[in-house]
Amino acid sequence: MSWLASLTLSVLHAVYWLVTFVKSVRNSFQDTSGPLTAKRRKLPLHLALLLATSHETDSNITEENMIESVERAASWCHAAGIMRLTVYDRGGILSRTIPEIRQRLLKHLDASPDESTGSSEIEFPLTPPPSDDSGSRPLSPAAAHSLLKLHVATIRALDKPGKGKQRPNNGKNVVKRRRLSRREPAAPSLIVHIVSRQSGKPAIASAATGLLRSHTFSGAHNCTTSIEHEFNQTLEGENGFPSPDLMIVHDICPRGSYKTPLELHGFPPWQIRLTEFFYDENLTVKKSWWNRQTIDTPGRPLGEIEFRRALDEFGAAEMRLGK
């Protein structure tokens, strides 16, 4: 009877492989995702995009593909109603191209900079606090928090005023009354955070050091819950970035002829405790499905189908939050 059990198991494996192969081929040729503006059961308020790169490709091509991915993701987030976007790359390539990203985003979104927080919509962290063995005087709690270095660059873009619909006149002669000029309320802004590996563990260490200096200076002995809340406010506050609801892991350059497992590439771990992940491992394979030859590709930016599939999966997911 052992040969019968082995035969049955082999048949089941063959059927499973055949069904999986047919579904994979069908999905590669058929777009089953909904449009960007489709009504989904739920939509992420904060989307994170992790861009994985490879050292084997040309750096200029990789940088252009990454900037193009940021521009596309920001445009699609704006169209779908997602108001916050965080983009991460391990090597900090995007952090060195902030002015170009800012210019392209404002031009592509036809937006204006947010002037409510200062002369620039890009927020850079300040210098780190001095070391313990320095001869400087002790820092106050406020100064210790203001000198944190979280390595987060923030770009804020607002819809230009006057883009709304104008009321029709209907051809009637209406006496126009002079009113006090009031500034139109700004439309909800699209906030883009650019982070790198330095925004992860180094930022956590910097925040912990600043919190320790603050409590040492004040002599306070707060409970663990209060310290954790203050630490969370430091990392996810004005100088940091909040926790994303959904993260798309996208490989700029396919890394081999076989599927690769999900990797986070040093993404800041504090902000992803309740984050949903989307990773299409089929997109990491750079060989054609009909033969075994590897396709030489210089890289690819984020695609709209991948973006829409991520929104569809998030909309259909059931959040239990540990319950």
C-alpha positions as CSV (number, residue, x, y, z in Angstrom):
1,M,0.0,0.0,0.0
2,S,3.0,2.3,0.3
3,W,3.3,2.6,-3.4
4,L,-0.4,3.6,-3.7
5,A,0.2,6.4,-1.0
6,S,3.2,7.6,-2.9
7,L,1.4,7.7,-6.2
8,T,-1.6,9.6,-4.6
9,L,0.8,12.1,-3.1
10,S,2.6,12.6,-6.4
11,V,-0.7,13.2,-8.2
12,L,-1.7,15.7,-5.6
13,H,1.6,17.6,-6.0
14,A,1.3,17.5,-9.8
15,V,-2.3,18.9,-9.7
16,Y,-1.2,21.6,-7.2
17,W,1.7,22.6,-9.4
18,L,-0.5,22.7,-12.5
19,V,-3.1,24.9,-10.8
20,T,-0.4,27.3,-9.4
21,F,1.3,27.5,-12.8
22,V,-2.0,28.3,-14.7
23,K,-2.9,31.0,-12.1
24,S,0.5,32.5,-12.3
25,V,0.4,32.7,-16.2
26,R,-3.1,34.1,-16.1
27,N,-2.2,36.8,-13.6
28,S,0.8,37.8,-15.7
29,F,-1.3,38.5,-18.7
30,Q,-4.5,39.7,-17.1
31,D,-5.0,42.7,-14.9
32,T,-7.5,41.9,-12.3
33,S,-6.9,44.9,-10.0
34,G,-9.4,47.7,-9.6
35,P,-8.8,51.2,-10.8
36,L,-7.1,53.8,-8.6
37,T,-10.3,55.6,-7.8
38,A,-12.3,52.5,-7.2
39,K,-14.3,52.4,-3.9
40,R,-12.6,49.9,-1.6
41,R,-13.7,48.7,1.8
42,K,-10.8,50.5,3.4
43,L,-7.9,52.6,2.2
44,P,-4.5,53.2,3.9
45,L,-4.1,56.6,5.3
46,H,-0.3,56.2,5.2
47,L,1.5,54.2,2.6
48,A,5.1,53.2,2.7
49,L,7.2,52.3,-0.4
50,L,10.4,50.3,0.2
51,L,12.7,50.4,-2.9
52,A,15.2,47.6,-2.9
53,T,18.3,48.1,-5.1
54,S,21.2,46.0,-6.3
55,H,24.9,47.0,-6.5
56,E,25.3,45.2,-9.9
57,T,23.3,47.8,-11.9
58,D,24.3,51.2,-13.1
59,S,23.9,53.8,-10.3
60,N,22.6,56.5,-12.5
61,I,19.9,54.2,-13.9
62,T,19.0,53.0,-10.4
63,E,18.7,56.6,-9.2
64,E,16.4,57.6,-12.1
65,N,14.2,54.6,-11.6
66,M,13.9,55.4,-7.8
67,I,13.0,59.0,-8.4
68,E,10.5,57.9,-11.1
69,S,9.0,55.5,-8.5
70,V,8.6,58.3,-6.0
71,E,6.9,60.5,-8.6
72,R,4.5,57.8,-9.7
73,A,3.7,56.7,-6.1
74,A,3.0,60.3,-5.1
75,S,0.7,60.8,-8.1
76,W,-1.2,57.6,-7.5
77,C,-1.5,58.3,-3.7
78,H,-2.9,61.8,-4.6
79,A,-5.4,60.2,-7.0
80,A,-6.5,57.5,-4.6
81,G,-6.9,59.8,-1.6
82,I,-3.9,58.7,0.4
83,M,-2.5,61.7,2.1
84,R,0.8,60.5,3.4
85,L,3.6,58.6,1.7
86,T,6.9,57.3,3.1
87,V,9.7,56.2,0.7
88,Y,12.6,54.1,2.0
89,D,15.9,53.1,0.3
90,R,18.6,51.4,2.3
91,G,21.6,53.3,0.8
92,G,20.1,56.8,1.2
93,I,20.2,57.6,-2.6
94,L,16.9,59.5,-2.4
95,S,18.1,61.5,0.6
96,R,20.8,63.0,-1.7
97,T,18.3,64.0,-4.4
98,I,15.7,65.8,-2.2
99,P,15.7,69.1,-4.3
100,E,15.1,67.2,-7.5
101,I,12.3,65.1,-6.0
102,R,10.7,68.2,-4.5
103,Q,10.7,70.0,-7.9
104,R,9.4,67.0,-9.8
105,L,6.6,66.3,-7.3
106,L,5.4,69.9,-7.2
107,K,5.4,70.1,-11.0
108,H,3.8,66.7,-11.5
109,L,1.1,67.2,-8.9
110,D,0.5,70.9,-10.0
111,A,0.9,71.8,-6.3
112,S,2.4,74.6,-4.3
113,P,4.7,74.4,-1.3
114,D,3.2,74.5,2.2
115,E,4.1,78.0,3.5
116,S,2.4,77.5,6.8
117,T,5.4,75.9,8.5
118,G,8.1,78.1,7.2
119,S,9.9,79.2,4.0
120,S,10.5,75.7,2.9
121,E,8.4,72.6,2.8
122,I,11.3,70.4,3.3
123,E,12.1,69.7,6.9
124,F,15.6,68.4,7.8
125,P,16.7,67.2,11.3
126,L,19.0,69.3,13.3
127,T,22.5,68.4,14.5
128,P,22.8,65.5,17.1
129,P,23.3,66.2,20.8
130,P,26.9,66.3,22.1
131,S,28.5,63.2,23.6
132,D,28.6,62.5,27.3
133,D,32.3,63.2,27.6
134,S,32.1,66.6,26.1
135,G,32.8,69.7,28.1
136,S,29.6,71.5,27.3
137,R,27.0,72.3,29.8
138,P,24.0,70.0,30.4
139,L,21.1,70.3,28.0
140,S,17.6,71.2,29.0
141,P,14.8,68.7,28.2
142,A,13.5,70.9,25.4
143,A,17.0,71.3,23.9
144,A,17.7,67.6,24.1
145,H,14.5,66.8,22.1
146,S,15.2,69.6,19.6
147,L,18.7,68.3,18.8
148,L,17.6,64.8,17.9
149,K,18.8,63.5,14.5
150,L,16.1,61.2,13.1
151,H,17.3,61.4,9.4
152,V,13.8,62.1,8.1
153,A,13.2,64.6,5.3
154,T,9.6,65.7,4.8
155,I,8.1,67.3,1.7
156,R,4.7,68.9,2.0
157,A,2.7,69.9,-1.1
158,L,-0.7,71.6,-1.1
159,D,-3.2,71.9,-3.9
160,K,-3.1,75.3,-5.5
161,P,-5.9,77.6,-4.3
162,G,-8.5,78.3,-6.9
163,K,-8.5,74.8,-8.4
164,G,-12.0,74.2,-7.3
165,K,-15.1,74.6,-9.4
166,Q,-16.5,78.0,-9.9
167,R,-20.1,78.7,-9.4
168,P,-22.0,79.3,-12.7
169,N,-23.5,82.8,-13.4
170,N,-26.4,81.4,-15.4
171,G,-26.4,84.6,-17.6
172,K,-28.1,86.7,-14.9
173,N,-27.0,90.2,-14.1
174,V,-26.0,90.0,-10.5
175,V,-24.8,92.9,-8.5
176,K,-21.5,92.0,-7.1
177,R,-21.0,93.0,-3.5
178,R,-17.5,93.7,-2.2
179,R,-16.6,91.3,0.6
180,L,-13.7,91.1,2.9
181,S,-11.0,89.1,1.3
182,R,-10.5,85.8,3.0
183,R,-7.8,83.3,2.3
184,E,-9.3,80.0,1.0
185,P,-8.6,77.1,3.3
186,A,-5.8,74.9,2.0
187,A,-6.7,71.5,0.6
188,P,-5.4,68.5,2.4
189,S,-1.7,68.3,1.7
190,L,0.2,65.3,0.4
191,I,3.1,64.6,2.8
192,V,6.1,62.7,1.6
193,H,8.7,61.4,3.9
194,I,12.1,60.3,2.6
195,V,13.9,57.9,4.9
196,S,16.9,55.6,4.8
197,R,18.7,53.1,7.0
198,Q,19.9,55.9,9.2
199,S,16.2,56.5,10.1
200,G,16.0,53.1,11.7
201,K,18.3,51.8,14.5
202,P,20.5,55.0,14.6
203,A,17.4,57.1,15.0
204,I,16.1,54.9,17.7
205,A,19.4,55.1,19.5
206,S,19.4,58.9,19.1
207,A,15.9,59.2,20.5
208,A,16.7,56.9,23.4
209,T,19.8,59.0,24.3
210,G,17.8,62.3,24.1
211,L,15.0,60.8,26.3
212,L,17.6,59.7,28.8
213,R,19.2,63.1,28.9
214,S,15.9,64.7,29.4
215,H,14.9,62.5,32.3
216,T,18.3,62.7,33.9
217,F,18.3,66.5,33.7
218,S,14.8,66.9,35.1
219,G,15.2,64.1,37.7
220,A,11.8,62.7,36.8
221,H,10.9,59.0,37.5
222,N,8.0,58.4,35.2
223,C,6.4,55.0,34.8
224,T,7.2,52.7,31.9
225,T,4.0,53.5,30.1
226,S,4.7,57.2,30.1
227,I,8.3,56.7,28.9
228,E,7.1,54.5,26.1
229,H,4.5,57.0,25.1
230,E,7.1,59.8,25.1
231,F,9.5,57.7,23.1
232,N,6.8,56.9,20.6
233,Q,5.9,60.6,20.2
234,T,9.5,61.4,19.6
235,L,10.0,58.8,16.7
236,E,6.5,59.4,15.2
237,G,6.2,63.1,15.9
238,E,7.0,66.2,13.9
239,N,10.6,65.3,13.3
240,G,9.9,61.7,12.5
241,F,7.2,59.8,10.6
242,P,4.1,57.9,11.8
243,S,3.5,54.2,11.4
244,P,2.3,53.3,7.9
245,D,-0.8,51.2,7.3
246,L,0.5,49.5,4.2
247,M,4.0,48.9,2.8
248,I,4.8,48.0,-0.8
249,V,8.2,46.2,-1.2
250,H,9.4,46.8,-4.7
251,D,12.6,45.5,-6.2
252,I,14.0,48.2,-8.6
253,C,16.3,45.5,-10.1
254,P,15.3,41.8,-10.3
255,R,18.0,40.0,-8.3
256,G,18.1,36.5,-9.9
257,S,16.4,33.7,-11.8
258,Y,14.5,32.5,-8.7
259,K,11.9,34.0,-6.4
260,T,13.4,35.8,-3.4
261,P,11.8,36.0,0.0
262,L,10.5,39.2,1.6
263,E,13.2,41.4,3.0
264,L,12.8,44.7,4.8
265,H,16.4,46.0,4.1
266,G,16.7,47.7,7.4
267,F,13.4,49.7,7.4
268,P,12.8,51.5,10.7
269,P,11.4,48.7,12.9
270,W,9.6,50.9,15.4
271,Q,7.0,52.1,12.9
272,I,6.0,48.8,11.4
273,R,4.4,46.9,14.3
274,L,0.9,46.9,12.8
275,T,1.8,47.4,9.1
276,E,0.4,45.2,6.3
277,F,3.0,44.2,3.7
278,F,2.6,43.7,-0.1
279,Y,5.3,41.9,-2.0
280,D,4.9,40.3,-5.3
281,E,7.7,37.7,-5.5
282,N,6.9,36.9,-9.1
283,L,8.1,40.4,-10.1
284,T,11.6,39.7,-8.7
285,V,12.2,36.9,-11.2
286,K,14.0,38.3,-14.3
287,K,13.6,35.3,-16.5
288,S,10.9,34.6,-19.0
289,W,8.4,31.9,-18.0
290,W,8.7,30.1,-21.3
291,N,12.4,29.4,-21.1
292,R,15.3,29.3,-18.6
293,Q,17.3,32.2,-20.1
294,T,17.8,35.2,-17.9
295,I,16.6,38.5,-19.2
296,D,19.1,41.4,-18.8
297,T,17.1,44.4,-17.6
298,P,18.6,47.7,-16.2
299,G,15.8,48.0,-13.7
300,R,12.2,49.1,-13.5
301,P,10.3,51.7,-11.5
302,L,7.1,51.0,-9.6
303,G,4.2,49.9,-11.8
304,E,0.6,51.0,-11.5
305,I,-0.7,47.4,-11.6
306,E,1.5,46.5,-8.6
307,F,0.3,49.6,-6.8
308,R,-3.4,48.8,-7.4
309,R,-3.0,45.2,-6.4
310,A,-1.5,46.3,-3.1
311,L,-4.5,48.6,-2.5
312,D,-6.9,45.7,-3.4
313,E,-5.2,43.3,-1.0
314,F,-5.2,45.9,1.8
315,G,-8.9,46.6,1.2
316,A,-9.8,42.9,1.5
317,A,-7.6,42.2,4.5
318,E,-9.2,41.6,7.9
319,M,-7.4,43.6,10.7
320,R,-7.6,41.7,14.0
321,L,-4.9,43.8,15.7
322,G,-3.9,40.9,18.0
323,K,-7.4,39.9,18.9
